C-alpha cells in the first residue's frame, strides 16, 4: 500500500537494493549446496556422507560450480557469465536427477533447482545490480561526469 503510492523518484534506491539482495541471498544459499557436496558440511544427521566425490566427476564439478560460482554471485563479480553457467547447471541437474522421478517439481523434489535455474537466468539477463563488484568496476572504467559539467559531444548528439 505505501510503496504503491510512491513513484520511482520517491524510492530511487529500493529496486536496486532488492535486486542486489536477491543476488546475495541466492548466492549464499547456493554455496551451501556445494559445501555439502565437496566437504560434507551442513549435512543432516539422517544423511550419510561418503567423502568427497571423485575429482572431475560430474558431482565434483557441480560442487565446485556451486561453491565458487556462489561466491562470485554473492560478490557480484562476473555475474552474467557465472549466472549463465549456473542456470545451465541447474537445468542439467533438474532433467538428470529430478524430472525422471515425476513431471511435477513439487513431487520430484526439484522446486529449489527450478527456482535457482530461473533466478540465475534472471541475473544473466539483468546483471548484478548496483551494489556489486561489477557495478563498482564499471563506474571506475566509465566514470560519470560531475553534476553541472558540460556533456560530451557524443552525449549531446544522443539527446
Secondary structure, 3 states (H helix, E strand, C coil): CCHHHCCCCCCCCHHHHHHHHHHHHHHHHHHHHHHHHHHCCCCCCCCCCCCCCCCCCHHHHHHHHHHHHHHHHHHCCCHHHHHHHHHHHHHHHHHHHHCCCCCCHHHHCCHHHHHHHHHHHHHHHHCCCCCCHHHHHHHHHCCCCCCCCCCCHHHHHHC
